[in-house]
C-alpha cells in the first residue's frame, strides 16, 4: 500500500492504477536516475529556502 501511495504522490498515478501495478514497476521508478535527480533538486531547493529564512531571521533579530 505504501508503494502505491508513493507512486500516487510522486508519479502522479491515480491510486487505483498504482494499486494494480506490479511492485517491480514501482521499485524501478523509485530506483531510476531521473527520480534520484529530482530528489536531489528538491533537497537543494529546501537548503536554499532554509538559508533565506535564516538570513531573514538574523535581520529581524538585529
TIMI-2910 file (N, C-alpha, C, CB; in pm, 1 decimal, decimal comma, always signed):
<rs>
+----------+----------+----------+----------+----------+----------+----------+----------+----------+----------+----------+----------+------+
!      n_x !      n_y !      n_z !     ca_x !     ca_y !     ca_z !      c_x !      c_y !      c_z !     cb_x !     cb_y !     cb_z ! resn !
+----------+----------+----------+----------+----------+----------+----------+----------+----------+----------+----------+----------+------+
!    +82,1 !   -120,0 !     +0,0 !     +0,0 !     +0,0 !     +0,0 !    +86,4 !   +126,4 !     +0,0 !    -93,3 !     -0,1 !   +120,9 !  Unk !
!   +194,1 !   +126,8 !    +76,9 !   +275,6 !   +248,3 !    +83,2 !   +345,8 !   +274,8 !    -50,1 !   +379,3 !   +237,0 !   +196,0 !  Unk !
!   +385,2 !   +169,9 !   -121,6 !   +446,4 !   +188,6 !   -252,4 !   +345,3 !   +250,2 !   -348,4 !   +499,4 !    +54,7 !   -307,7 !  Unk !
!   +221,5 !   +203,3 !   -343,8 !   +116,7 !   +259,1 !   -430,0 !    +88,4 !   +404,3 !   -393,1 !    -12,4 !   +175,4 !   -419,4 !  Unk !
!    +87,5 !   +434,7 !   -264,8 !    +64,0 !   +572,7 !   -222,2 !   +177,8 !   +663,5 !   -269,2 !    +49,3 !   +580,1 !    -68,7 !  Unk !
!   +300,8 !   +615,3 !   -261,4 !   +414,2 !   +694,7 !   -309,0 !   +409,1 !   +714,4 !   -459,6 !   +545,7 !   +628,2 !   -270,0 !  Unk !
!   +369,9 !   +611,5 !   -533,1 !   +353,6 !   +626,6 !   -677,8 !   +246,5 !   +730,4 !   -708,1 !   +317,4 !   +491,7 !   -743,3 !  Unk !
!   +142,2 !   +728,4 !   -630,1 !    +34,9 !   +825,3 !   -648,6 !    +83,9 !   +967,4 !   -625,0 !    -81,1 !   +794,0 !   -555,3 !  Unk !
!   +166,3 !   +985,4 !   -523,8 !   +216,9 !  +1118,6 !   -491,1 !   +325,1 !  +1166,3 !   -586,9 !   +270,7 !  +1119,6 !   -350,8 !  Unk !
!   +424,1 !  +1082,2 !   -612,3 !   +541,7 !  +1125,8 !   -685,6 !   +534,2 !  +1103,0 !   -835,9 !   +660,5 !  +1056,8 !   -632,1 !  Unk !
!   +454,0 !  +1006,9 !   -880,3 !   +444,7 !   +977,3 !  -1023,5 !   +312,0 !  +1023,5 !  -1081,0 !   +462,8 !   +827,9 !  -1048,4 !  Unk !
!   +230,6 !  +1089,7 !   -998,5 !   +100,8 !  +1140,5 !  -1042,6 !    +16,6 !  +1029,9 !  -1106,3 !   +119,9 !  +1255,7 !  -1141,9 !  Unk !
!    +20,3 !   +913,5 !  -1042,9 !    -56,7 !   +798,4 !  -1088,6 !   -180,6 !   +786,7 !  -1000,8 !    +28,6 !   +667,0 !  -1084,3 !  Unk !
!   -298,6 !   +772,5 !  -1059,3 !   -417,8 !   +753,0 !   -975,3 !   -398,6 !   +630,8 !   -884,5 !   -545,5 !   +735,5 !  -1063,8 !  Unk !
!   -445,5 !   +641,9 !   -762,4 !   -423,7 !   +535,5 !   -664,0 !   -475,6 !   +399,6 !   -711,4 !   -490,6 !   +572,4 !   -533,1 !  Unk !
!   -594,9 !   +390,4 !   -770,8 !   -638,4 !   +257,7 !   -817,4 !   -542,5 !   +197,2 !   -921,0 !   -778,5 !   +267,3 !   -877,4 !  Unk !
!   -487,7 !   +280,5 !  -1008,5 !   -391,4 !   +231,1 !  -1107,1 !   -261,0 !   +190,6 !  -1039,3 !   -364,4 !   +338,0 !  -1214,6 !  Unk !
!   -217,8 !   +268,3 !   -940,0 !    -94,7 !   +235,9 !   -867,8 !   -110,1 !   +104,6 !   -791,0 !    -57,3 !   +350,1 !   -771,2 !  Unk !
!   -228,0 !    +80,6 !   -737,0 !   -252,4 !    -44,7 !   -665,3 !   -249,4 !   -164,3 !   -760,4 !   -387,3 !    -39,0 !   -592,2 !  Unk !
!   -287,3 !   -142,9 !   -885,7 !   -290,7 !   -252,0 !   -983,5 !   -153,8 !   -279,3 !  -1045,6 !   -390,5 !   -219,9 !  -1093,1 !  Unk !
!    -58,9 !   -187,9 !  -1028,9 !    +73,7 !   -206,0 !  -1089,3 !   +154,2 !   -310,5 !  -1013,3 !   +150,4 !    -72,8 !  -1092,5 !  Unk !
!   +241,3 !   -380,1 !  -1085,7 !   +331,9 !   -472,8 !  -1016,6 !   +430,8 !   -396,9 !   -928,5 !   +408,1 !   -559,7 !  -1118,5 !  Unk !
!   +468,9 !   -457,1 !   -819,8 !   +562,7 !   -395,3 !   -726,1 !   +695,3 !   -366,2 !   -795,5 !   +585,2 !   -486,2 !   -603,3 !  Unk !
!   +736,3 !   -453,0 !   -884,9 !   +864,7 !   -433,7 !   -952,3 !   +865,9 !   -304,9 !  -1034,1 !   +895,8 !   -553,2 !  -1042,6 !  Unk !
!   +753,3 !   -267,1 !  -1092,2 !   +746,0 !   -142,7 !  -1168,6 !   +766,4 !    -23,0 !  -1076,1 !   +610,5 !   -131,5 !  -1242,0 !  Unk !
!   +701,7 !    -25,7 !   -961,4 !   +717,5 !    +83,5 !   -864,9 !   +860,0 !    +95,7 !   -816,4 !   +625,4 !    +63,2 !   -746,9 !  Unk !
!   +922,0 !    -16,3 !   -789,0 !  +1061,2 !    -13,6 !   -742,5 !  +1154,3 !    +40,1 !   -851,0 !  +1106,3 !   -154,2 !   -699,6 !  Unk !
!  +1129,1 !     +2,8 !   -976,2 !  +1211,7 !    +54,1 !  -1085,8 !  +1198,6 !   +205,4 !  -1096,2 !  +1172,1 !    -11,8 !  -1219,1 !  Unk !
!  +1077,8 !   +256,3 !  -1076,5 !  +1057,1 !   +400,4 !  -1082,8 !  +1137,3 !   +471,5 !   -974,5 !   +908,3 !   +433,7 !  -1069,0 !  Unk !
!  +1128,9 !   +423,0 !   -851,2 !  +1196,8 !   +490,3 !   -740,8 !  +1347,5 !   +468,6 !   -741,8 !  +1140,4 !   +442,9 !   -609,9 !  Unk !
!  +1394,1 !   +365,7 !   -809,1 !  +1538,6 !   +342,2 !   -820,5 !  +1598,8 !   +408,2 !   -944,3 !  +1566,7 !   +192,9 !   -823,9 !  Unk !
!  +1515,9 !   +474,1 !  -1024,0 !  +1563,9 !   +531,8 !  -1150,2 !  +1646,8 !   +658,3 !  -1126,1 !  +1445,2 !   +564,0 !  -1242,3 !  Unk !
!  +1733,4 !   +687,7 !  -1221,7 !  +1817,4 !   +807,0 !  -1214,8 !  +1734,1 !   +935,6 !  -1217,8 !  +1917,4 !   +807,2 !  -1330,0 !  Unk !
!  +1631,6 !   +946,7 !  -1303,9 !  +1552,5 !  +1070,1 !  -1303,5 !  +1486,6 !  +1098,7 !  -1168,5 !  +1446,3 !  +1062,6 !  -1410,5 !  Unk !
!  +1439,5 !   +995,4 !  -1100,9 !  +1378,5 !  +1018,4 !   -969,9 !  +1484,5 !  +1061,5 !   -868,9 !  +1305,8 !   +891,4 !   -920,6 !  Unk !
!  +1601,3 !  +1000,7 !   -874,9 !  +1711,6 !  +1041,2 !   -786,2 !  +1753,7 !  +1184,7 !   -811,2 !  +1831,4 !   +948,8 !   -804,5 !  Unk !
!  +1759,7 !  +1222,5 !   -938,5 !  +1793,3 !  +1361,2 !   -972,9 !  +1687,3 !  +1457,4 !   -920,8 !  +1808,4 !  +1376,9 !  -1125,1 !  Unk !
!  +1561,7 !  +1418,2 !   -932,2 !  +1452,7 !  +1502,7 !   -883,3 !  +1464,7 !  +1520,0 !   -731,7 !  +1314,7 !  +1441,6 !   -920,5 !  Unk !
!  +1496,2 !  +1411,3 !   -660,9 !  +1512,9 !  +1420,5 !   -515,4 !  +1625,3 !  +1517,1 !   -479,3 !  +1541,6 !  +1281,6 !   -455,7 !  Unk !
!  +1736,5 !  +1507,7 !   -550,8 !  +1849,7 !  +1595,9 !   -522,3 !  +1813,4 !  +1741,7 !   -547,6 !  +1970,8 !  +1556,6 !   -607,1 !  Unk !
!  +1737,9 !  +1767,2 !   -653,9 !  +1699,5 !  +1905,5 !   -682,1 !  +1604,3 !  +1958,8 !   -575,4 !  +1634,3 !  +1915,8 !   -820,5 !  Unk !
!  +1514,9 !  +1874,9 !   -526,9 !  +1424,6 !  +1918,3 !   -418,9 !  +1503,1 !  +1947,7 !   -291,2 !  +1317,0 !  +1810,4 !   -391,3 !  Unk !
!  +1602,1 !  +1865,2 !   -260,3 !  +1684,8 !  +1889,5 !   -142,1 !  +1760,8 !  +2021,0 !   -156,1 !  +1783,1 !  +1773,2 !   -120,0 !  Unk !
!  +1810,8 !  +2049,6 !   -275,0 !  +1882,8 !  +2174,7 !   -298,3 !  +1788,6 !  +2293,9 !   -281,4 !  +1946,3 !  +2175,6 !   -439,3 !  Unk !
!  +1665,5 !  +2282,5 !   -331,3 !  +1567,2 !  +2390,0 !   -313,8 !  +1538,7 !  +2414,3 !   -166,1 !  +1436,6 !  +2356,2 !   -387,7 !  Unk !
!  +1525,7 !  +2306,7 !    -90,1 !  +1497,8 !  +2320,5 !    +52,8 !  +1614,7 !  +2386,9 !   +125,8 !  +1468,1 !  +2183,3 !   +114,6 !  Unk !
!  +1736,6 !  +2353,7 !    +88,7 !  +1853,6 !  +2416,3 !   +151,8 !  +1855,4 !  +2566,3 !   +123,4 !  +1984,5 !  +2350,8 !   +101,5 !  Unk !
!  +1822,6 !  +2604,3 !     +1,0 !  +1817,6 !  +2746,3 !    -34,6 !  +1710,2 !  +2817,4 !    +47,6 !  +1790,1 !  +2764,0 !   -186,1 !  Unk !
!  +1594,4 !  +2754,5 !    +61,1 !  +1486,2 !  +2815,3 !   +138,4 !  +1524,3 !  +2831,3 !   +284,8 !  +1359,4 !  +2731,7 !   +126,7 !  Unk !
!  +1592,0 !  +2732,2 !   +340,9 !  +1635,5 !  +2740,7 !   +480,8 !  +1736,9 !  +2853,5 !   +497,0 !  +1696,5 !  +2606,0 !   +527,9 !  Unk !
!  +1826,6 !  +2867,6 !   +400,8 !  +1925,5 !  +2974,9 !   +405,9 !  +1857,6 !  +3111,1 !   +404,8 !  +2023,1 !  +2963,6 !   +288,3 !  Unk !
!  +1759,1 !  +3127,2 !   +318,6 !  +1686,3 !  +3254,3 !   +310,5 !  +1613,5 !  +3282,9 !   +441,3 !  +1586,2 !  +3252,1 !   +193,4 !  Unk !
!  +1547,9 !  +3183,7 !   +496,1 !  +1474,9 !  +3202,6 !   +622,2 !  +1571,7 !  +3237,5 !   +734,4 !  +1394,4 !  +3075,6 !   +658,7 !  Unk !
!  +1687,2 !  +3172,1 !   +739,2 !  +1785,8 !  +3203,4 !   +842,7 !  +1837,7 !  +3346,5 !   +830,0 !  +1902,4 !  +3105,3 !   +835,6 !  Unk !
!  +1860,0 !  +3391,2 !   +707,7 !  +1905,8 !  +3529,8 !   +688,4 !  +1800,8 !  +3630,0 !   +730,7 !  +1943,1 !  +3553,9 !   +542,9 !  Unk !
!  +1676,8 !  +3604,5 !   +696,9 !  +1567,2 !  +3694,0 !   +737,5 !  +1556,2 !  +3694,6 !   +889,3 !  +1431,9 !  +3650,3 !   +673,2 !  Unk !
!  +1571,9 !  +3577,4 !   +951,4 !  +1566,1 !  +3568,5 !  +1096,0 !  +1676,2 !  +3652,3 !  +1160,9 !  +1577,3 !  +3423,3 !  +1140,2 !  Unk !
!  +1796,9 !  +3645,7 !  +1105,9 !  +1908,8 !  +3725,8 !  +1160,1 !  +1882,6 !  +3874,4 !  +1144,6 !  +2040,7 !  +3689,1 !  +1090,1 !  Unk !
!  +1824,7 !  +3914,8 !  +1030,1 !  +1791,9 !  +4056,3 !  +1010,0 !  +1688,2 !  +4103,9 !  +1109,2 !  +1742,0 !  +4079,8 !   +868,6 !  Unk !
!  +1590,0 !  +4020,0 !  +1135,4 !  +1483,9 !  +4059,7 !  +1229,4 !  +1537,2 !  +4071,5 !  +1371,3 !  +1368,5 !  +3959,0 !  +1225,6 !  Unk !
!  +1634,0 !  +3988,5 !  +1406,2 !  +1690,1 !  +3991,9 !  +1542,1 !  +1785,6 !  +4108,8 !  +1559,9 !  +1762,6 !  +3860,9 !  +1573,3 !  Unk !
!  +1842,0 !  +4157,6 !  +1451,2 !  +1941,8 !  +4264,7 !  +1461,8 !  +1877,8 !  +4400,2 !  +1489,4 !  +2024,3 !  +4272,3 !  +1334,2 !  Unk !
+----------+----------+----------+----------+----------+----------+----------+----------+----------+----------+----------+----------+------+
</rs>
